[in-house]
Amino acid sequence: MDVCVLTLFPELFDPFWNHGIIRRAVQGQKIKPVTINIRDHAKGRHRITDDRPYGGGCGMVMKPEPLAAALAEAKAAMPSATTLLLSPQGRRFDQALALSLASEDGLILVCGRYEGVDERFVDQHVDGEISIGDFVLTGGEVGAMVVIDAVARLIPGVLGNDESAGSDTFCDGLVEHAHFTRPPTFEDEPVPDVLMSGNHREIERWRRETALMRTVMKRPDLLAQRDFSPQERDILEKWRRDIDRLIG
Ligand SMILES: C[S@@+](CC[C@H](N)C(=O)[O-])C[C@H]1O[C@@H](n2cnc3c(N)ncnc32)[C@H](O)[C@@H]1O
């Protein structure tokens, strides 16, 4: 996937492209990243990219011309890419959106700064707006990294077999089961026996049961619309019997 970021701070992305799974994805050409400095497309000796807002008020607004020119450069190289603006006003980013973006040919992510970008650029050039949460950042760069990171690991071949995203939190509408590694006992707390048993059916059932339990405890909202599988219904029935026994 071609991934292009339009930003006033391209250097922020250098370490991002060069570490961990994202680096591996870049090296394996699963993602082909480009960072375009919006300032390179600003005219004049001072290469000004922002100006005071019409109507007055505080803060500065990113000018539309440098943004449009930077986007034209990106589009020339990746004409079928989708252009998304990072914005607290956008659609809330989640795993479902990450999954759908992972099948795009290319993504162009536009990072705002200051009070945001001139609305005419949004109207005429942006396909959609993405928010990474209900809070306001100083710029879109961290948000763009969040989006790229979450999308990249869902592109086939980016994660190795032993790193599959299949059982991750949200993938199946639940939070994931707990993980344990060596040592067998840490600060007097042992690893659950079942995980040491070698019985893969029991381990799978324990994982499904604890995923369900953790979802009830941590994110009950995820269960509101859930169509429980027969195995999950079995587990819930068992809990009901256990609770009935407890309360007599
Ligand atoms: C200070 S914010 C501008 C906020 C804008 N004045 C508003 O109230 O909607 C500057 C830039 O940070 C980015 N940004 C801020 N919060 C964000 C969020 N929750 N998700 C994605 N991008 C965000 C956007 O690119 C935005 O243009």
The ligand as an SDF file (V2000), in Angstrom:
LIG
                    3D

 27 29  0  0  0  0  0  0  0  0999 V2000
   -5.3160   22.1630   17.5140 C   0  0  0  0  0  0  0  0  0  0  0  0
   -5.9860   21.0670   16.3230 S   0  0  0  0  0  0  0  0  0  0  0  0
   -7.2510   22.0370   15.5960 C   0  0  0  0  0  0  0  0  0  0  0  0
   -8.5690   21.8170   16.2570 C   0  0  0  0  0  0  0  0  0  0  0  0
   -9.6780   22.6270   15.6410 C   0  0  0  0  0  0  0  0  0  0  0  0
   -9.5310   24.0180   15.9800 N   0  0  0  0  0  0  0  0  0  0  0  0
  -11.0100   22.1320   16.1620 C   0  0  0  0  0  0  0  0  0  0  0  0
  -11.4400   22.5860   17.2170 O   0  0  0  0  0  0  0  0  0  0  0  0
  -11.6260   21.2590   15.5360 O   0  0  0  0  0  0  0  0  0  0  0  0
   -4.7440   21.0390   15.0650 C   0  0  0  0  0  0  0  0  0  0  0  0
   -4.7490   19.7930   14.2250 C   0  0  0  0  0  0  0  0  0  0  0  0
   -4.4910   18.6600   15.0210 O   0  0  0  0  0  0  0  0  0  0  0  0
   -5.0840   17.5170   14.4520 C   0  0  0  0  0  0  0  0  0  0  0  0
   -5.9260   16.8830   15.4740 N   0  0  0  0  0  0  0  0  0  0  0  0
   -6.2590   17.4190   16.6580 C   0  0  0  0  0  0  0  0  0  0  0  0
   -7.0110   16.5790   17.3690 N   0  0  0  0  0  0  0  0  0  0  0  0
   -7.1660   15.4790   16.6350 C   0  0  0  0  0  0  0  0  0  0  0  0
   -7.8500   14.2520   16.8210 C   0  0  0  0  0  0  0  0  0  0  0  0
   -8.5400   13.9880   17.9240 N   0  0  0  0  0  0  0  0  0  0  0  0
   -7.7850   13.3190   15.8550 N   0  0  0  0  0  0  0  0  0  0  0  0
   -7.0990   13.5610   14.7230 C   0  0  0  0  0  0  0  0  0  0  0  0
   -6.4210   14.7110   14.4800 N   0  0  0  0  0  0  0  0  0  0  0  0
   -6.4580   15.6670   15.4150 C   0  0  0  0  0  0  0  0  0  0  0  0
   -5.8810   17.9710   13.2440 C   0  0  0  0  0  0  0  0  0  0  0  0
   -5.1250   17.7030   12.0670 O   0  0  0  0  0  0  0  0  0  0  0  0
   -6.0260   19.4550   13.4950 C   0  0  0  0  0  0  0  0  0  0  0  0
   -6.1460   20.1830   12.2940 O   0  0  0  0  0  0  0  0  0  0  0  0
  1  2  1  0
  2  3  1  0
  2 10  1  0
  3  4  1  0
  4  5  1  0
  5  6  1  0
  5  7  1  0
  7  8  2  0
  7  9  1  0
 10 11  1  0
 11 12  1  0
 11 26  1  0
 12 13  1  0
 13 14  1  0
 13 24  1  0
 14 15  1  0
 14 23  1  0
 15 16  2  0
 16 17  1  0
 17 18  1  0
 17 23  2  0
 18 19  1  0
 18 20  2  0
 20 21  1  0
 21 22  2  0
 22 23  1  0
 24 25  1  0
 24 26  1  0
 26 27  1  0
M  CHG  2   2   1   9  -1
M  END
$$$$
